[in-house]
Every structure is written in structure tokens, then in C-alpha cells.
């Protein structure tokens, strides 16, 4: 296999055919994502931006924007291209976010308006514009299944919060906890979509686990097997609070983005 064939088979074709992920492109995308995340962190650190819940609020509308756009592509409401599916859409949304963030930081230095407030409002305006544009094209279905996703996500998150609180697990409280409801939404939406609506999982590891368990409900277990040690190690090994919080937000964004995309897709199937 030539280098061109390699890239064609493992990177280009999966994007062109919406064939999902394979082990090769998953690992490469993960490495690239880590490099980009660290670069973004260094930029934020240089600007002395505190990574806290307010920063998460500044990111939130852009997560919803990306999830909504990706779901609309699935249903031919937006054109399919490298820039509207992963990994391209992540670059687009990250680019928009960073541009708005830069303008928000500049405005904060000139006024008394906090950057996260400008970011939150600006992102919400962009999201509202997209909603207005596509609203006539959207038909909501499966409200019962959508409600089930939300109920399962809230219930599982509440159970985890109670357990962590009862056991006084400091590494899973405060901002650190947001990774759990974010990924419980992803697990819940995957479970409902795959088990009840005949959706197809595209990530290689969940495909393997779902097949072995014969149900996507195993996603709850898989998520916790990964998230619990990750949350603990972040708290234990990264002394820099700002860096630790940045990676917590990044992990939460991954789960929330996929969960929201699945939820939106369930509603407009």
C-alpha cells in the first residue's frame, strides 16, 4: 500500500462516504486534538484567562452550534463537506470560538464587560441565527425518545452526584463533575438511538463493546470505566488548577457535543 493509498483508505474515504472512524484515523485525530488543545491552553494562559465554570459558559453556545450543524448535515439540511463533518467541523467551530474569544478579551480590556459574557451572548446570537435559518426545514419527531434521553441523562448524573458527594470524592466535585453529566447525555442518547431507533455507532471501541454486550446500554459502564480514572488522575497529577480545569472542560465538550448531536438527530429523524 502506497502512502497515497493509506491516506485515501484511512482518512479521505471515511470522510467522503461518511463511513465513520477506524482505529488509525481515531488515534491520529486524538493526537492532533491534544496538540491543538495544548496550543489553545497556552494562548489562554498567556492572556491570563481563568478556566472555570464561567469559561465553560463561554464555550457552551458554540458546542450547541457545532452539534446542531452536524446533525443538520446528517439530514441534508446543510451541505455535506469536509468542513461540516468531523474533524473539519471541530476546526470550524474552534476557529469561530477563538475569533469571538479574542474580540471578547479585547473588549474586556477596554470596558468592564467580562469576556465570558460577551462570548456567551455572541455565541447565542450566532446559534439563534442558525435556528431561524433552518427552523422552517425542521420537523420534530420522537419527542418521547428525546425526553427519555434527557430523563436518563439527568437521573444517571444525579445518582453519580449523590454517590460522589456521599463518598466525599473531592476529585469528582466542583467543575470536575461536569464531565459526568456531559458524557451521561452521550451515553443516554447512544443507548436510545442504537437500541430503539436502529442507529449505527461509528466509533470502533463502542461498536466492539456494544456488539459484545448486545446493547448500547453498556455505554454507561464504558464511560465510567474511562471517566473515573481520568478525573482522578487529572486531580491528582496536574497541580496547575487552570490547566487541570482546561482539560476537564475539553473532556466535557467531547461528551456534550456528541450527546447533543445525537439528541437533536433523534428529534428530527
Backbone torsions as a table, in degrees:
resi	resn	phi	psi	omega
1	UNK	NA	126.9	178.8
2	UNK	-76.9	167.6	177.9
3	UNK	-61.1	-40.4	179.5
4	UNK	-62.6	-43.9	178.6
5	UNK	-62.7	-39.5	-180.0
6	UNK	-59.1	-51.2	-179.8
7	UNK	-66.0	-36.4	178.7
8	UNK	-63.7	-45.6	-175.7
9	UNK	-71.5	-41.3	-171.4
10	UNK	-98.5	-16.4	-176.8
11	UNK	-125.0	-51.6	-174.0
12	UNK	-72.2	-52.6	-177.2
13	UNK	-59.7	-44.1	178.1
14	UNK	-58.7	-32.2	177.7
15	UNK	-75.5	-44.9	-177.9
16	UNK	-63.2	-36.4	-175.4
17	UNK	-101.6	1.3	-174.2
18	UNK	53.9	43.6	-176.1
19	UNK	-84.0	3.4	177.8
20	UNK	83.7	-159.3	-174.4
21	UNK	-104.0	155.7	170.0
22	UNK	-127.9	173.7	-175.6
23	UNK	-60.6	-39.3	-177.2
24	UNK	-66.5	-55.1	-176.1
25	UNK	-69.6	-27.2	177.3
26	UNK	-63.3	-46.3	-179.8
27	UNK	-65.3	-44.7	-179.5
28	UNK	-63.3	-46.2	179.3
29	UNK	-62.0	-37.2	179.7
30	UNK	-65.2	-41.8	178.9
31	UNK	-64.5	-45.3	178.7
32	UNK	-61.8	-41.8	180.0
33	UNK	-61.8	-41.5	179.4
34	UNK	-64.1	-40.3	178.6
35	UNK	-64.1	-44.8	179.5
36	UNK	-65.4	-40.7	179.3
37	UNK	-62.0	-43.9	179.9
38	UNK	-64.9	-37.0	178.5
39	UNK	-64.6	-42.5	178.5
40	UNK	-64.6	-40.6	178.7
41	UNK	-60.1	-42.8	-179.5
42	UNK	-63.1	-36.6	177.3
43	UNK	-64.7	-46.4	179.9
44	UNK	-64.3	-39.7	-179.8
45	UNK	-65.0	-38.7	178.5
46	UNK	-65.0	-33.7	178.9
47	UNK	-84.8	1.4	179.6
48	UNK	58.3	41.7	176.8
49	UNK	-85.9	123.1	178.5
50	UNK	-78.4	126.2	179.4
51	UNK	-89.3	105.3	-179.5
52	UNK	-144.3	-164.6	-177.7
53	UNK	-64.6	-29.6	178.2
54	UNK	-66.7	-36.7	175.4
55	UNK	-63.8	-41.3	177.2
56	UNK	-59.5	-40.6	177.1
57	UNK	-63.1	-35.2	178.6
58	UNK	-66.6	-30.0	-179.2
59	UNK	-83.9	-30.9	-168.2
60	UNK	-50.8	-50.9	-178.3
61	UNK	-62.3	-27.1	179.4
62	UNK	-76.0	-30.0	174.0
63	UNK	-64.2	-47.6	179.8
64	UNK	-62.2	-40.7	179.1
65	UNK	-59.1	-49.7	-179.0
66	UNK	-63.4	-42.4	-179.8
67	UNK	-64.0	-42.7	-179.0
68	UNK	-65.1	-44.4	179.2
69	UNK	-61.5	-44.2	-178.2
70	UNK	-64.5	-38.5	178.9
71	UNK	-67.3	-38.2	179.1
72	UNK	-66.4	-31.3	176.0
73	UNK	-64.5	-40.8	-179.9
74	UNK	-58.1	-30.4	-176.2
75	UNK	-108.7	21.3	174.1
76	UNK	60.0	27.2	174.4
77	UNK	-87.6	-21.3	173.2
78	UNK	-130.4	150.1	-176.5
79	UNK	-65.6	144.6	178.5
80	UNK	-86.6	124.5	176.5
81	UNK	-158.2	175.1	178.8
82	UNK	-56.5	-35.6	-173.5
83	UNK	-83.1	-6.1	179.6
84	UNK	-114.3	2.7	172.9
85	UNK	-128.2	166.3	179.3
86	UNK	-73.0	143.3	7.2
87	UNK	-89.6	-6.3	-174.7
88	UNK	-59.0	-39.5	-176.8
89	UNK	-66.4	-30.4	176.3
90	UNK	-64.9	-38.1	178.5
91	UNK	-67.3	-39.6	179.7
92	UNK	-63.9	-51.4	-178.2
93	UNK	-64.7	-40.5	177.8
94	UNK	-62.9	-39.6	178.5
95	UNK	-63.4	-45.6	178.3
96	UNK	-61.7	-45.0	-179.8
97	UNK	-59.7	-45.5	-177.5
98	UNK	-67.0	-36.4	177.4
99	UNK	-64.7	-47.1	178.8
100	UNK	-64.0	-39.3	179.5
101	UNK	-63.0	-42.8	179.4
102	UNK	-61.4	-43.4	178.1
103	UNK	-66.1	-36.4	179.9
104	UNK	-67.9	-39.5	178.2
105	UNK	-66.3	-41.5	177.6
106	UNK	-61.1	-43.6	179.9
107	UNK	-65.0	-37.7	179.3
108	UNK	-62.0	-37.8	180.0
109	UNK	-69.7	-24.2	-178.0
110	UNK	-94.8	-20.6	-175.8
111	UNK	-134.6	-170.4	176.5
112	UNK	-101.2	14.8	-179.1
113	UNK	-87.8	121.3	-178.6
114	UNK	-67.0	144.9	-176.7
115	UNK	-58.4	-39.2	-175.4
116	UNK	-67.3	-30.1	177.6
117	UNK	-68.3	-44.2	177.8
118	UNK	-64.3	-42.2	179.6
119	UNK	-63.0	-45.4	-179.1
120	UNK	-62.3	-45.2	-179.6
121	UNK	-68.0	-45.4	-179.1
122	UNK	-62.3	-45.6	178.7
123	UNK	-62.4	-38.5	179.1
124	UNK	-66.4	-36.6	178.5
125	UNK	-66.3	-44.5	178.2
126	UNK	-61.1	-44.2	179.5
127	UNK	-63.3	-42.9	179.0
128	UNK	-62.3	-39.1	177.7
129	UNK	-60.2	-43.0	178.1
130	UNK	-64.3	-42.1	-179.5
131	UNK	-62.3	-41.3	179.1
132	UNK	-64.5	-39.0	-178.3
133	UNK	-65.4	-42.1	-173.9
134	UNK	-99.2	-7.8	-176.2
135	UNK	-50.4	-43.8	-179.3
136	UNK	-65.5	-17.6	-176.6
137	UNK	-91.2	-13.1	-171.3
138	UNK	-93.1	134.9	173.7
139	UNK	-124.4	117.8	-177.6
140	UNK	-81.9	126.1	175.7
141	UNK	-130.0	174.9	173.4
142	UNK	52.8	39.6	178.9
143	UNK	-61.0	-33.2	179.2
144	UNK	-64.0	-44.2	178.8
145	UNK	-68.0	-38.1	176.7
146	UNK	-62.5	-41.8	176.9
147	UNK	-63.6	-36.6	178.8
148	UNK	-64.3	-39.8	178.0
149	UNK	-59.8	-48.5	-178.4
150	UNK	-64.0	-43.2	-180.0
151	UNK	-63.4	-44.0	178.9
152	UNK	-63.6	-41.4	-179.8
153	UNK	-64.5	-43.4	179.9
154	UNK	-66.6	-44.5	-178.2
155	UNK	-64.0	-48.1	-179.5
156	UNK	-64.1	-37.8	178.6
157	UNK	-66.9	-40.8	179.3
158	UNK	-64.3	-40.4	178.0
159	UNK	-62.2	-45.8	179.3
160	UNK	-63.2	-41.7	179.6
161	UNK	-60.9	-43.2	-179.7
162	UNK	-64.2	-43.0	-179.9
163	UNK	-64.5	-47.6	-179.1
164	UNK	-63.0	-39.5	-179.5
165	UNK	-68.0	-43.6	-179.0
166	UNK	-63.9	-39.4	-179.0
167	UNK	-84.9	0.0	-180.0
168	UNK	53.9	45.6	179.3
169	UNK	-85.4	93.5	-175.0
170	UNK	-62.6	-28.1	-178.8
171	UNK	-72.6	-9.6	-179.2
172	UNK	-118.1	20.9	-179.5
173	UNK	-120.9	171.7	-178.0
174	UNK	67.6	-141.8	-178.9
175	UNK	-62.6	-30.0	-179.1
176	UNK	-58.3	-27.7	-175.4
177	UNK	-70.7	-22.7	-172.9
178	UNK	-62.2	-21.8	179.1
179	UNK	-67.0	-26.1	-175.8
180	UNK	-76.3	-52.6	176.2
181	UNK	-62.2	-32.4	178.4
182	UNK	-61.3	-45.3	-177.6
183	UNK	-83.8	-20.9	172.2
184	UNK	-68.6	-32.9	174.6
185	UNK	-65.0	-42.5	177.9
186	UNK	-62.7	-46.3	-179.8
187	UNK	-62.6	-42.7	-178.5
188	UNK	-66.0	-43.4	-179.4
189	UNK	-68.6	-36.4	177.2
190	UNK	-66.1	-44.6	179.5
191	UNK	-57.9	-50.8	-178.2
192	UNK	-66.1	-43.9	-177.0
193	UNK	-65.2	-44.5	-175.8
194	UNK	-77.6	-45.9	-174.0
195	UNK	-78.9	-27.1	-173.4
196	UNK	-117.7	-19.4	-175.6
197	UNK	-121.8	12.1	175.4
198	UNK	60.4	29.5	175.3
199	UNK	-74.4	163.5	-177.6
200	UNK	-118.5	124.8	175.0
201	UNK	-73.1	137.1	-175.4
202	UNK	-109.2	-10.3	-179.6
203	UNK	-89.0	134.2	-170.5
204	UNK	-59.8	-45.2	-177.5
205	UNK	-66.2	-49.5	176.1
206	UNK	-59.2	-35.6	177.5
207	UNK	-59.2	-46.6	-179.6
208	UNK	-62.8	-48.2	-177.7
209	UNK	-65.9	-43.8	179.1
210	UNK	-60.9	-39.6	-179.6
211	UNK	-65.7	-43.4	-179.7
212	UNK	-66.1	-39.5	-177.4
213	UNK	-84.8	-16.4	-178.8
214	UNK	64.4	22.7	175.0
215	UNK	-163.3	142.5	178.4
216	UNK	-79.0	-2.5	175.7
217	UNK	-63.1	-20.7	177.8
218	UNK	-62.7	-14.9	179.1
219	UNK	-60.4	-32.6	177.6
220	UNK	-60.3	-45.5	179.9
221	UNK	-66.3	-45.9	-179.2
222	UNK	-59.7	-42.8	179.1
223	UNK	-60.0	-48.1	-176.6
224	UNK	-68.4	-34.8	177.6
225	UNK	-60.8	-33.0	179.7
226	UNK	-88.3	-46.6	-171.6
227	UNK	-69.7	-39.8	-176.5
228	UNK	-61.9	-51.3	177.6
229	UNK	-65.9	-33.9	178.8
230	UNK	-64.1	-46.9	179.6
231	UNK	-61.6	-40.9	179.9
232	UNK	-65.4	-45.2	-177.8
233	UNK	-68.5	-37.2	176.5
234	UNK	-60.4	-44.3	-178.8
235	UNK	-68.7	-38.5	-174.4
236	UNK	-80.1	-39.8	-168.2
237	UNK	-100.8	-19.6	-179.3
238	UNK	-105.9	103.4	-176.9
239	UNK	-75.0	-30.3	178.9
240	UNK	-69.5	109.1	-175.3
241	UNK	-61.0	-40.6	-178.3
242	UNK	-63.8	-43.7	178.4
243	UNK	-64.8	-43.0	179.6
244	UNK	-60.0	-46.4	-179.9
245	UNK	-65.2	-33.5	178.8
246	UNK	-62.8	-45.0	-179.6
247	UNK	-71.6	-29.6	174.2
248	UNK	-63.5	-46.4	178.0
249	UNK	-62.0	-41.5	-179.8
250	UNK	-61.5	-43.1	179.3
251	UNK	-66.2	-40.2	177.6
252	UNK	-63.0	-40.1	180.0
253	UNK	-61.0	-40.9	179.8
254	UNK	-59.0	-47.1	-179.7
255	UNK	-69.7	-43.0	-177.8
256	UNK	-66.2	-39.7	-179.5
257	UNK	-62.1	-47.0	179.4
258	UNK	-68.2	-41.3	-179.0
259	UNK	-63.9	-43.5	179.2
260	UNK	-67.3	-40.2	177.5
261	UNK	-59.8	-46.0	179.3
262	UNK	-63.0	-43.6	-179.5
263	UNK	-61.9	-45.9	179.0
264	UNK	-62.7	-41.5	179.4
265	UNK	-63.1	-40.0	178.3
266	UNK	-61.0	-39.8	-176.8
267	UNK	-72.3	-27.1	-175.3
268	UNK	-112.4	12.4	176.0
269	UNK	-59.8	NA	NA
